[in-house]
């Protein structure tokens, strides 16, 4: 199996929360999956990252589908977890996804300063030119629509930069951070187990993005930094599971496995893209004209 993800940046194992969740599950369960971030440009165009490839035909895109397929392959971070703890785990996962994740999106993608100076440069390093601007603009619009959907708002009518909307998003996230801090206390992992569970992958991924990103507007990050047990949690998790992001997760074997058929496919698609762009420009500029007889 090959897991295609957004690569590292800012000192964080991945610049994308969903990619980092899946990478964390893989690490917790023994690092059985090849993780590749070297050939993702054309997949990113169609919003297909993260992506799991199993065999020649099986491709999984949705994070929940990928996690379910992990389980079918006995890659399950909750194998040793009893039923009551599983219920708590799912409750906290939902809470993180509904309250903290939207604020991470707002911080990285909606805040203009953070978007231009932090988010876009990091993502651009993962995408081959000249497609970067197109991909990033598409992602930006996608995240705006996602935020509108999460808060049951009309996307076209939504003023995403409205201060009231920002305050609502951040207020929910701050309450969530405090709740996570209170539940964690001085434990190594959220639910008090001596080992991490699935909820830890969600918690770590979102906190790590917020902690490591060099944000200019760091209002939400300052709240995280004011909770020392959460800061220690992120640092500890990174040290245990991602101490060396150049290990076998991103080794030469990974590149060999992902190079074919991706390398040939990328060349073909790149050629098609260039020819299409040239032809379109020629028509629009009047260099090529079609005359009807």
C-alpha positions in Angstrom: 0.0 0.0 0.0 1.1 3.5 -0.8 -0.2 6.5 1.1 0.2 9.8 -0.9 0.3 12.8 1.4 1.2 16.5 1.6 4.8 16.6 2.6 6.6 18.1 5.7 7.0 21.8 6.4 7.6 24.2 9.2 9.3 21.4 11.1 6.0 19.5 11.1 5.8 15.9 9.5 3.1 17.2 7.2 1.5 20.6 6.5 -1.9 19.0 6.1 -4.0 17.7 9.1 -5.7 14.9 7.3 -2.4 13.6 5.9 -0.9 13.8 9.4 -3.8 11.8 10.9 -3.2 9.0 8.5 0.6 9.1 8.9 0.2 9.0 12.7 -2.0 5.9 12.5 0.6 4.3 10.3 3.4 5.1 12.7 1.4 3.9 15.8 0.6 0.6 14.1 4.2 -0.2 13.0 4.9 1.8 9.9 3.7 -0.8 7.5 2.6 1.5 4.7 4.8 3.3 2.2 4.3 7.1 2.6 5.0 9.2 -0.5 4.9 12.9 -0.9 7.1 13.2 -4.0 4.6 12.8 -6.8 1.4 14.6 -5.9 1.1 17.5 -8.2 -1.6 16.2 -10.6 -3.5 14.4 -7.8 -3.6 17.7 -5.9 -5.2 19.4 -8.9 -8.3 17.2 -8.4 -8.2 17.4 -4.6 -7.1 13.7 -4.2 -4.5 14.2 -1.4 -4.3 12.3 0.9 -4.8 9.1 -1.3 -4.3 5.5 -0.5 -3.3 3.1 -3.3 -3.6 -0.6 -2.7 -2.7 -2.8 -5.7 -3.2 -1.6 -9.2 -6.8 -0.7 -9.1 -7.9 0.1 -5.5 -7.7 3.8 -4.7 -9.2 5.4 -1.6 -9.6 9.2 -1.2 -11.9 10.0 1.7 -10.0 9.9 5.1 -12.8 7.8 6.7 -12.7 5.3 3.8 -8.9 5.1 4.1 -9.1 4.5 7.9 -11.7 1.8 7.3 -9.4 0.1 4.8 -6.6 0.3 7.2 -8.7 -1.6 9.7 -9.4 -4.3 7.1 -5.6 -4.7 6.7 -5.2 -5.0 10.5 -3.8 -1.5 10.8 -5.9 -0.3 13.7 -4.8 2.1 16.4 -7.8 1.1 18.5 -7.3 -2.7 18.6 -6.5 -2.8 22.3 -9.1 -0.2 23.3 -12.2 -1.3 25.3 -15.7 -0.3 24.3 -16.2 2.5 26.8 -13.0 4.2 25.9 -13.9 3.8 22.2 -17.0 5.8 22.8 -15.0 8.6 24.5 -12.6 8.4 21.6 -15.3 8.9 19.0 -16.9 11.7 21.0 -13.6 13.6 21.2 -12.9 13.0 17.5 -16.2 14.6 16.6 -15.5 17.4 18.9 -12.1 18.1 17.4 -13.5 17.9 13.9 -16.4 20.3 14.6 -14.7 22.8 16.9 -10.9 22.8 16.4 -10.4 21.8 12.8 -12.6 24.7 11.4 -10.4 27.2 13.3 -7.2 25.6 11.9 -8.7 26.0 8.4 -9.6 29.6 9.1 -6.1 30.4 10.5 -4.2 28.9 7.6 -6.5 29.5 4.6 -8.9 32.4 5.4 -6.6 34.8 7.3 -5.0 36.7 4.4 -1.7 37.3 6.1 -1.2 33.7 7.2 -2.4 32.5 3.9 0.1 34.5 1.9 3.1 34.3 4.2 2.8 30.9 5.8 0.3 28.5 4.0 0.9 29.2 0.3 4.7 29.0 0.4 4.6 25.7 2.3 2.1 24.1 -0.1 3.8 25.6 -3.2 6.9 23.5 -2.4 4.8 20.4 -2.8 3.4 21.4 -6.2 5.3 21.7 -9.5 5.1 25.0 -11.3 3.2 26.4 -13.0 0.2 24.6 -11.5 0.8 26.0 -8.0 -1.4 29.1 -8.2 -4.3 27.1 -9.8 -4.2 24.4 -7.1 -3.9 26.8 -4.2 -6.7 29.0 -5.4 -8.9 25.9 -5.8 -8.0 24.7 -2.4 -8.7 28.2 -0.9 -12.2 28.2 -2.5 -12.8 24.6 -1.3 -11.9 25.4 2.3 -14.2 28.5 2.2 -17.1 26.3 1.0 -16.2 23.7 3.7 -16.4 26.3 6.5 -19.7 27.6 5.2 -21.0 24.0 5.1 -19.8 23.2 8.6 -21.7 26.3 10.0 -24.8 25.7 7.7 -24.2 29.0 5.9 -24.8 30.0 2.3 -21.4 30.0 0.7 -22.1 32.7 -1.8 -23.7 35.0 0.8 -21.1 34.3 3.5 -18.7 37.1 4.3 -15.9 34.8 5.4 -13.8 37.6 6.7 -16.5 39.0 8.9 -15.2 39.6 12.4 -18.3 38.0 14.0 -17.8 34.8 12.0 -14.1 34.7 13.0 -14.9 35.2 16.6 -17.4 32.4 16.5 -15.0 30.0 14.9 -12.1 30.9 17.3 -14.4 30.9 20.4 -15.4 27.2 19.7 -11.7 26.3 19.1 -10.5 27.9 22.3 -13.2 26.1 24.4 -12.1 22.9 22.6 -8.4 23.5 23.5 -9.2 24.0 27.1 -11.4 20.8 27.2 -8.6 18.8 25.6 -6.1 20.2 28.1 -8.4 19.4 31.0 -9.0 15.8 29.9 -5.3 15.2 29.1 -4.0 16.5 32.5 -0.5 15.1 32.9 -1.2 11.9 31.0 0.9 10.8 28.0 -2.1 10.3 25.8 -5.6 11.8 25.9 -7.6 9.0 27.3 -5.1 8.0 30.0 -3.9 4.9 28.2 -0.2 4.0 28.2 -0.5 3.9 24.4 -2.1 6.2 21.8 -5.5 5.6 20.2 -7.2 7.0 17.1 -8.3 10.1 18.9 -4.7 10.9 19.6 -3.9 11.0 15.9 -6.7 13.6 15.4 -5.6 15.6 18.4 -2.0 15.5 17.5 -2.5 16.3 13.8 -4.5 19.5 14.5 -2.4 20.7 17.4 0.8 20.0 15.5 -0.2 22.1 12.5 -1.2 25.0 14.8 2.0 24.6 16.9 4.6 24.3 14.2 3.2 26.8 11.6 5.1 30.1 11.7 1.9 32.2 11.9 2.0 36.0 11.7 -1.5 36.3 13.1 -1.2 33.8 15.9 -4.2 34.6 18.0 -5.3 30.9 18.2 -1.8 29.6 18.5 -1.2 31.8 21.6 -4.0 30.0 23.3 -2.4 26.7 22.6 0.9 27.9 23.9 -0.8 29.0 27.1 -1.6 25.3 27.8 1.7 23.7 28.6 0.4 20.1 28.8 -0.8 20.4 25.2 2.5 21.8 24.0 4.3 19.0 25.8 1.9 16.5 24.2 2.8 17.7 20.6 6.5 17.8 21.3 6.4 14.3 22.9 4.3 12.7 20.1 6.6 14.2 17.4 9.7 12.9 19.3 8.3 9.4 19.7 6.8 8.9 16.2 8.3 11.4 13.9 11.8 12.0 15.3 13.3 11.4 11.8 11.1 12.3 8.9 13.7 11.0 6.5 13.5 7.4 7.7 12.0 4.5 5.8 8.8 6.5 5.5 10.4 8.6 2.8 13.3 6.4 1.7 14.5 5.3 -1.7 12.2 2.3 -1.7 9.2 4.7 -1.4 10.5 6.6 -4.4 11.0 3.5 -6.5 7.5 2.2 -5.6 5.8 5.5 -6.4 7.9 6.4 -9.5 6.0 3.9 -11.7 3.5 4.5 -13.1 3.4 8.0 -11.6 6.5 9.4 -13.3 5.3 8.3 -16.8 1.8 9.4 -16.1 3.0 12.9 -14.9 5.0 13.4 -18.1 2.0 12.5 -20.2 -0.4 14.7 -18.3 2.2 17.5 -18.2 2.5 17.4 -22.0 -1.3 17.5 -22.4 -1.5 20.4 -20.0 1.2 22.4 -21.8 -0.3 21.7 -25.3 -3.8 22.6 -24.0 -2.5 25.9 -22.5 -0.7 26.9 -25.6 -3.7 26.1 -27.9 -6.1 28.0 -25.6 -3.8 31.0 -25.5 -3.5 30.9 -29.3 -7.2 31.0 -29.8 -7.8 33.7 -27.2 -5.1 35.9 -28.6 -6.2 35.5 -32.2 -3.1 33.7 -33.4 -5.3 30.8 -34.5 -8.7 31.6 -36.2 -11.3 29.3 -37.4 -13.2 30.4 -40.5 -16.5 28.9 -41.4 -17.2 28.6 -45.1 
